[in-house]
Amino acid sequence: MSAATLEAQVTDTPPAGPADAAGEGTEPDPRYTFANERTFLAWSRTALALVVAGLGVVQLLPPFPGVPWGRHVLGVPLIVFGAVVAVTAYLEWVRNQRAMRLRQPLPRSVMPKLLAVVVAAMGVIAGVVVLVSALR
């Protein structure tokens, strides 16, 4: 087999990706694929940080005086939300990769709004737990 034939076989076969299972689209510019992957990895780090923060709150934070359930009210939602962020990050990576392969506009991400709402809600819950603890 000649080098030209081997090169043609290698370059004509795009690597498998999320949209490639059905043979959809064309391979996007690698820079965009890598950028999409970096975004996925950034959200994965955020998910891991949320899970670790939740575990730290539940296991390491001293109990709130008069609010024995306070640590769990703060920590468990962080752990669950970390899992949600991890799954959502993967699903968004797949959606973005498919859109790039099909040369369609990228879908809007729900992650920034979701993160802002949950962090704000956790701040309010933390404030309530601290106030209830101070009043007892």
C-alpha positions, 0 to 999 in steps of 0.5 A: 500500500502506497503512502498516498493511499494510506494517507487518503484512508487516514484523512478520509475517516473522521474521528468518531464523535457524538454526532458521528454515530449516525454519520452526520455532518463533517468534522469541524475545525479542531480548534473549535472542537478543543474549545468545546472540550475545554468548556466541558472540562471547566464545567466538570471542574465546577461540578467537582468543586460543588460536590466537594464543597457540599461534602465539606459543609456536611462533614467538616463544618461545626453544627449550627447552634439550635439548627441541627439540620443546618449543615445538611440543608446547605451541603446536600443541595450542593452535592446534588447540584454538582451532579446535575452540573456534571450531567448537563455539561456533558449533554451541552458538549454533545449538543455543541459538537453536533451543531458544529458538525452540522454547521448550525448555530450553537445552542444557548447554554442553560448553565450560566443562568442555572448556576446563578439561580442555584448559587443565589438560592443557596446564599438565601438558604445559608442566610436563613440558617445563620439567622435561625441559629443566631435567634435560638 
